Amino acid sequence: MPPRATEYLSQPTGVGHAPPCSKLPSTRFWDGNNPVNSPDATTALQPAALESYTLALGLCRSGQWTEAIELFGQAISLAPNCSALWNDCGNALARTGCLQDAITYYDRALVLEPQNPNYWYNRGTALDGAGQLEGALASYQKALNFAPLDHRLWNNLGVTHFRLGHWEAAAHNYSRSIELNPTCPRAWHNRGVVLRKLNRDSEALTCYERSLELEPASAATWYQRGIVLDNLKRHDEAIASYDKALGLRDGDHNIWHNRAISLRWAGDLAGALESYQKAITFDAADADTWYYRGRLMRQLGRIREAIASYDLSLTLNPEQPNAWYDRGNALFAIGQLQAAINSYDETIKRDPTKPTPWYNRGLAQLRLRQPEAALRSYLKAAERGLSLPELQFCQACCYLLQTQRSDCSDWERQTALDRAASCLQAAIAANPDRYGSFATAHQLFEPVKPDANGRIKPLKGSSVS
């Protein structure tokens, strides 16, 4: 049960008059508050264009992006060859979520001023936000051709590589950003995120601690620090880190969720349950939290409540094979065997590769005295690599149950007995005390009862009525 690994990558805003919005999930990226650079090109504007432009900038500062876009348009109609107007209107469009339109405006700015790294940077940010990650990489690389010492560019390049799953490249980019500006907490934070992805948790922890020295009020970094401490099995410290994060951002259900996992690992089950309840308070539509709450309820012996949690989780996201599997196990535990089989079937439908759902399905079918169906399930489990004495023992039980059928011919009965003997012998060889004792004591095994030396010789044509 790993901690939830929601990424809080830090991406600074663009470098124009109106900072562009990367339009990425808010749980992944921060907005930056860096100073913006004012292009000199706007100083040559005619009075009417300059007035519209100045008013547009004021509207941007107050967050009135739609109104600003209209005024930028007026300024552009009066001065269509001013690259800064196209860039800043693109930034405002990005803020409203119109990323493709923003990219078009950045492209126009770059036609007029192709060597301006700020425009390439803003274009890369918009492309990243639109999910066009390869295009974003190309734009950032272009920007770096003209501004190779801009630490923000290296950071954003790392963010895009991260989103593409290029962990090593992202780590290199963040390291380069830190070389250029070792006092930027965001680059340290982001480097920690990617090092955790690379399973370099101790190094990631160092990065988070450096980031927190520079920006101690970052809830995202305290949260990520908690994750690596959990990975390092330092659960008490992880809980303290999550508490720090919650002191800064109490309503974040992800932090409450991970705090619950830490508390469970630390043995504080009551505290874990309380944290899950808090997480649900802030986001009752999180399927994962309901699922892990169900696992905790099962651990507490509150099986019906566990099933209710699994049901809520699966209502929110039915494509969870693990939740269907755990639900099946809980139903099995309270004797609802057919419902358990149905749940295992849902597991298998979504992930037919794992042996244990097939095995547990067979157990439920055996309990329902459905030996043929159980044998088919056990065969599937064996085909997927399960090789346990329990499996062979259960197969022996199935074959013996087959001999009790009223329509079983002598040949079928003898074949079933031979197979039962073979399976039981293999189980006893693996664990003679357990399976030998059970076979000796249980009437079902009378036809294949082992002798004093543990050897089995089935009685020809025998059956148990």
C-alpha positions in Angstrom: 0.0 0.0 0.0 2.2 2.8 -1.2 1.5 6.4 -0.3 -0.4 8.4 -2.8 2.1 10.0 -5.1 0.3 13.1 -6.3 2.9 15.2 -7.9 3.2 18.9 -7.0 5.7 20.1 -9.6 6.7 23.7 -9.6 6.5 25.5 -12.9 7.2 29.3 -13.0 5.0 31.5 -15.1 6.0 33.0 -18.4 7.9 36.1 -19.1 5.6 38.6 -20.7 3.4 41.3 -19.3 0.6 38.9 -18.4 1.9 35.7 -17.0 0.6 32.7 -19.0 -1.4 30.0 -17.3 0.0 26.5 -17.9 -3.5 25.2 -17.5 -2.4 22.0 -15.9 -4.1 20.1 -13.1 -3.9 22.2 -10.0 -2.7 19.3 -7.9 0.4 19.0 -10.1 1.8 22.4 -10.7 2.1 25.7 -8.8 1.7 29.1 -10.4 4.8 31.2 -10.0 5.0 34.8 -8.9 8.2 35.9 -10.6 8.8 39.4 -11.9 8.0 39.9 -15.6 10.1 41.5 -18.2 8.7 44.3 -20.3 9.7 44.2 -24.0 11.0 47.5 -25.3 9.0 47.2 -28.5 5.9 48.7 -26.9 7.6 52.1 -26.2 7.3 52.9 -29.9 3.5 52.5 -30.0 1.3 55.3 -31.3 -0.8 56.9 -28.5 -4.1 55.1 -29.3 -2.4 51.7 -29.4 -0.4 52.5 -26.3 -3.5 53.6 -24.4 -5.4 50.3 -25.2 -2.3 48.3 -24.3 -1.8 50.1 -21.0 -5.5 49.6 -20.1 -5.2 45.9 -21.0 -2.2 45.4 -18.7 -4.1 47.0 -15.8 -7.0 44.6 -16.4 -4.5 41.7 -16.4 -3.2 42.7 -13.0 -6.8 42.6 -11.7 -7.5 39.2 -13.3 -10.0 40.6 -15.9 -8.6 38.5 -18.7 -11.5 38.6 -21.1 -11.7 42.4 -21.0 -8.0 42.6 -21.4 -8.1 40.4 -24.5 -10.5 42.8 -26.2 -8.2 45.7 -25.5 -5.1 43.8 -26.7 -7.1 43.2 -29.9 -7.7 46.9 -30.3 -4.0 47.6 -29.8 -3.0 44.9 -32.3 -5.4 46.3 -34.9 -3.6 49.6 -34.6 0.0 48.1 -34.4 -0.1 44.6 -36.0 3.7 44.5 -36.2 4.4 44.9 -32.5 5.4 41.4 -31.3 4.9 42.2 -27.6 1.2 42.8 -28.2 0.7 39.4 -29.8 2.7 37.8 -26.9 0.8 39.5 -24.2 -2.6 38.8 -25.8 -1.5 35.1 -26.0 -0.7 35.2 -22.3 -4.2 36.5 -21.5 -5.8 33.9 -23.7 -3.8 31.2 -21.9 -5.2 32.5 -18.6 -8.8 31.9 -19.9 -7.9 28.4 -21.0 -7.8 29.2 -24.7 -4.5 27.5 -25.1 -4.7 26.8 -28.8 -5.6 30.4 -29.5 -2.7 31.5 -27.2 -0.3 29.3 -29.2 -1.4 31.0 -32.4 -0.7 34.4 -30.9 2.8 33.3 -29.7 3.4 32.0 -33.2 2.6 35.4 -34.6 4.9 37.1 -32.1 7.7 34.8 -33.1 7.2 35.5 -36.8 7.9 39.2 -35.9 10.7 38.4 -33.4 12.0 34.9 -33.8 14.9 35.3 -31.4 12.9 36.3 -28.4 13.4 33.6 -25.7 10.4 34.9 -23.7 8.0 34.1 -26.6 9.4 30.6 -27.1 9.1 30.1 -23.3 5.5 31.2 -23.2 4.7 29.0 -26.3 6.3 26.0 -24.6 4.2 26.6 -21.4 1.0 26.8 -23.4 1.9 23.7 -25.4 2.6 21.8 -22.2 -0.7 22.9 -20.8 -2.5 21.7 -23.9 -0.8 18.3 -23.6 1.4 18.8 -26.7 4.5 17.8 -24.8 6.9 17.1 -27.6 6.1 20.6 -29.0 6.7 22.1 -25.6 10.1 20.5 -25.5 11.0 21.9 -28.9 9.9 25.4 -27.8 11.9 25.3 -24.6 14.9 24.1 -26.5 14.5 27.1 -28.9 14.3 29.4 -25.9 17.5 27.9 -24.5 19.3 28.6 -27.7 18.8 32.3 -27.0 18.9 32.3 -23.2 21.0 29.2 -22.1 21.5 30.6 -18.6 17.8 31.1 -17.7 17.2 28.7 -14.8 13.4 28.9 -15.3 13.7 27.5 -18.8 15.7 24.5 -17.5 13.1 24.0 -14.8 10.2 24.0 -17.2 12.1 21.8 -19.6 12.4 19.3 -16.7 8.7 19.5 -15.9 7.8 18.6 -19.5 10.3 15.8 -19.5 8.8 14.6 -16.3 5.3 14.5 -17.8 6.7 12.5 -20.6 8.2 10.0 -18.2 11.7 10.9 -19.1 12.9 10.8 -15.5 16.7 10.9 -16.1 16.3 13.8 -18.5 14.1 15.7 -16.0 16.6 15.1 -13.2 19.4 16.5 -15.4 17.3 19.6 -16.3 16.5 20.3 -12.6 20.1 19.9 -11.7 21.1 22.4 -14.3 18.4 24.9 -13.1 19.9 24.5 -9.6 23.4 25.1 -10.8 22.2 28.4 -12.4 20.2 29.4 -9.3 20.7 27.4 -6.2 18.3 29.5 -4.2 15.2 28.6 -6.3 13.0 26.3 -4.0 11.0 25.1 -7.0 13.8 23.5 -8.8 14.9 21.7 -5.6 11.3 20.5 -5.0 11.0 19.3 -8.6 14.3 17.5 -8.5 13.1 15.7 -5.3 9.9 14.6 -7.1 11.8 13.0 -10.0 14.5 11.4 -7.7 11.6 9.8 -5.9 10.4 8.4 -9.2 13.9 7.0 -9.7 13.7 5.3 -6.3 16.5 7.6 -5.0 14.5 8.5 -1.9 17.4 9.6 0.3 18.6 12.1 -2.3 15.0 13.2 -2.8 14.7 13.9 0.9 17.8 16.1 0.7 16.2 18.1 -2.1 13.0 18.6 -0.2 14.8 19.7 2.9 16.8 22.2 0.9 13.6 23.5 -0.8 12.0 23.9 2.6 15.0 25.9 3.9 14.3 28.3 1.1 10.5 28.2 1.2 9.3 26.7 4.5 5.6 27.6 3.9 5.3 25.1 1.0 2.6 22.6 1.8 3.4 20.7 -1.4 7.0 20.2 -0.3 6.1 19.1 3.2 3.7 16.6 1.6 6.3 15.2 -0.8 8.7 15.0 2.0 6.2 12.8 3.9 6.0 10.4 0.9 9.7 9.8 0.8 9.9 9.4 4.6 7.2 6.8 4.3 9.2 5.1 1.5 12.2 5.1 3.9 10.0 3.5 6.6 10.4 6.6 8.8 6.7 6.7 9.4 6.6 8.9 12.5 8.6 11.6 10.7 6.3 11.2 7.7 3.3 11.9 9.9 4.9 15.0 11.3 5.6 16.1 7.7 2.0 15.6 6.7 1.0 17.5 9.8 3.1 20.4 8.7 1.5 20.3 5.2 -1.9 20.3 6.8 -1.1 23.2 8.9 -0.6 25.1 5.6 -3.4 23.5 3.6 -5.9 21.8 5.9 -8.4 21.0 3.2 -6.2 18.9 0.9 -7.7 15.4 0.9 -4.5 13.9 -0.7 -2.5 14.9 2.4 -5.1 13.4 4.8 -5.1 10.2 2.7 -1.4 9.7 2.9 -1.4 10.6 6.6 -3.9 7.8 7.1 -1.5 5.4 5.3 1.4 6.4 7.5 -0.7 6.0 10.7 -1.7 2.6 9.6 1.9 1.6 9.0 2.8 3.0 12.4 0.1 0.9 14.0 -2.3 3.7 14.9 -5.4 2.3 13.2 -7.9 4.6 15.0 -5.9 7.6 13.9 -5.7 6.2 10.4 -9.5 5.8 10.3 -9.9 9.4 11.5 -7.6 10.7 8.7 -9.5 8.7 6.0 -12.7 10.3 7.3 -11.1 13.7 7.0 -10.0 12.9 3.5 -13.6 11.9 2.6 -14.9 15.1 4.1 -12.9 17.1 1.7 -13.4 14.8 -1.3 -16.1 12.2 -1.0 -15.6 11.3 -4.7 -12.1 9.9 -4.3 -12.4 6.1 -5.1 -8.9 5.4 -3.7 -9.7 6.8 -0.3 -12.9 4.7 0.0 -10.9 1.6 -1.1 -8.2 2.1 1.5 -10.7 2.8 4.1 -12.3 -0.5 3.3 -8.9 -2.3 3.7 -8.5 -0.6 7.1 -12.1 -1.7 8.1 -11.2 -5.2 7.2 -8.1 -5.0 9.3 -10.2 -3.8 12.2 -12.5 -6.8 11.8 -15.4 -4.5 10.7 -16.1 -6.6 7.5 -19.5 -5.3 6.6 -18.3 -1.7 6.8 -15.3 -2.8 4.7 -17.7 -4.1 2.0 -19.7 -0.9 2.1 -16.5 1.1 1.5 -15.5 -1.1 -1.3 -18.9 -0.7 -2.8 -18.6 3.1 -2.7 -15.2 3.0 -4.2 -16.4 0.8 -7.1 -19.4 3.0 -7.7 -17.0 5.8 -8.2 -14.5 3.8 -10.3 -15.5 0.3 -11.3 -12.2 -0.4 -13.1 -10.3 -1.4 -10.0 -9.4 -5.1 -10.0 -7.8 -4.9 -6.5 -11.0 -3.4 -5.0 -13.1 -6.1 -6.6 -10.7 -8.7 -5.3 -10.7 -7.4 -1.7 -14.4 -7.1 -1.8 -14.6 -10.8 -2.8 -12.4 -11.7 0.1 -14.6 -9.8 2.5 -17.8 -11.4 1.2 -16.1 -14.8 1.4 -15.2 -14.1 5.1 -18.9 -13.6 6.0 -20.1 -16.6 4.0 -21.6 -14.8 1.0 -19.9 -17.2 -1.4 -21.8 -16.6 -4.6 -21.4 -12.8 -4.1 -17.7 -13.4 -3.5 -17.5 -15.4 -6.8 -19.2 -12.6 -8.7 -16.7 -10.2 -7.2 -13.8 -12.4 -8.2 -15.3 -12.6 -11.7 -15.2 -8.8 -11.9 -11.5 -8.9 -10.8 -10.7 -11.5 -13.5 -12.5 -9.5 -16.2 -10.3 -6.6 -15.5 -7.0 -8.5 -14.9 -7.1 -12.1 -15.8 -3.3 -12.5 -15.4 -3.0 -12.9 -11.6 -3.5 -16.4 -10.1 -4.9 -15.5 -6.7 -8.4 -14.4 -7.8 -8.7 -17.6 -9.7 -7.6 -19.6 -6.6 -10.0 -17.8 -4.3 -12.8 -18.2 -6.8 -12.1 -21.9 -6.7 -12.2 -21.9 -2.9 -15.7 -20.3 -2.9 -16.9 -22.8 -5.5 -15.5 -25.7 -3.5 -17.4 -24.4 -0.4 -20.5 -24.4 -2.5 -19.7 -28.0 -3.5 -19.2 -27.1 -7.2 -16.1 -29.3 -7.8 -16.0 -29.1 -11.6 -16.2 -25.3 -11.5 -13.6 -25.2 -8.7 -11.2 -27.4 -10.7 -11.5 -25.1 -13.7 -10.6 -22.2 -11.4 -7.7 -24.0 -9.9 -6.4 -25.0 -13.3 -6.4 -21.3 -14.3 -4.5 -20.4 -11.1 -1.9 -23.1 -11.8 -1.5 -21.9 -15.4 -0.7 -18.5 -14.0 2.1 -19.8 -11.9 0.5 -20.6 -8.6 2.2 -23.6 -7.0 1.0 -24.1 -3.5 0.3 -27.2 -1.5 -3.0 -25.6 -0.6 -3.9 -25.7 -4.3 -3.1 -29.4 -4.6 -5.0 -30.2 -1.5 -8.1 -28.3 -2.7 -7.9 -30.1 -6.0 -7.8 -33.4 -4.1 -11.0 -32.3 -2.3 -12.7 -31.5 -5.7 -11.8 -34.9 -7.1 -13.2 -36.7 -4.0 -16.4 -34.7 -4.2 -16.8 -35.8 -7.8 -16.9 -39.4 -6.7 -20.0 -38.7 -4.7 -22.1 -37.8 -7.7 -24.9 -40.3 -8.2 -24.3 -40.4 -11.9 -20.6 -41.1 -11.6 -19.5 -44.2 -13.5 -17.0 -46.7 -12.1 -14.4 -45.5 -14.6 -15.0 -41.8 -13.7 -14.9 -42.7 -10.0 -11.6 -44.5 -10.3 -10.0 -41.7 -12.4 -11.1 -39.1 -9.8 -9.7 -41.2 -7.0 -6.4 -41.6 -8.8 -6.2 -37.8 -9.3 -7.2 -37.1 -5.7 -4.5 -39.5 -4.5 -1.8 -37.8 -6.7 -2.8 -34.3 -5.5 -3.0 -35.3 -1.9 0.3 -37.0 -2.0 1.9 -33.8 -3.4 0.3 -31.7 -0.7 1.5 -34.1 2.1 5.0 -34.1 0.7 5.1 -30.3 1.0 3.6 -30.2 4.5 3.1 -33.6 6.1 1.9 -32.4 9.5 -0.8 -30.2 8.2 -2.2 -32.1 5.3 -1.4 -35.6 6.6 -3.3 -34.9 9.8 -6.2 -33.4 8.0 -6.6 -36.3 5.6 -6.4 -38.8 8.4 -9.1 -37.1 10.4 -11.6 -36.1 7.7 -14.1 -38.6 6.4 -13.9 -37.2 2.8 -10.4 -38.6 2.5 -11.3 -42.1 3.6 -10.8 -43.6 0.1 -7.3 -42.1 -0.1 -6.3 -42.0 3.5 -2.5 -42.1 4.0 -0.8 -44.9 5.8 1.5 -44.5 8.8 4.4 -43.7 6.4 2.3 -41.0 4.6 1.9 -43.1 1.5 -1.5 -43.2 -0.3 -3.0 -46.1 -2.2 -6.6 -45.4 -3.2 -9.1 -48.1 -2.8 -10.1 -49.5 -6.2 -13.5 -48.1 -7.1 -14.1 -46.6 -3.6 -16.4 -43.7 -2.9 -17.8 -42.0 0.2 -21.5 -41.7 0.4 
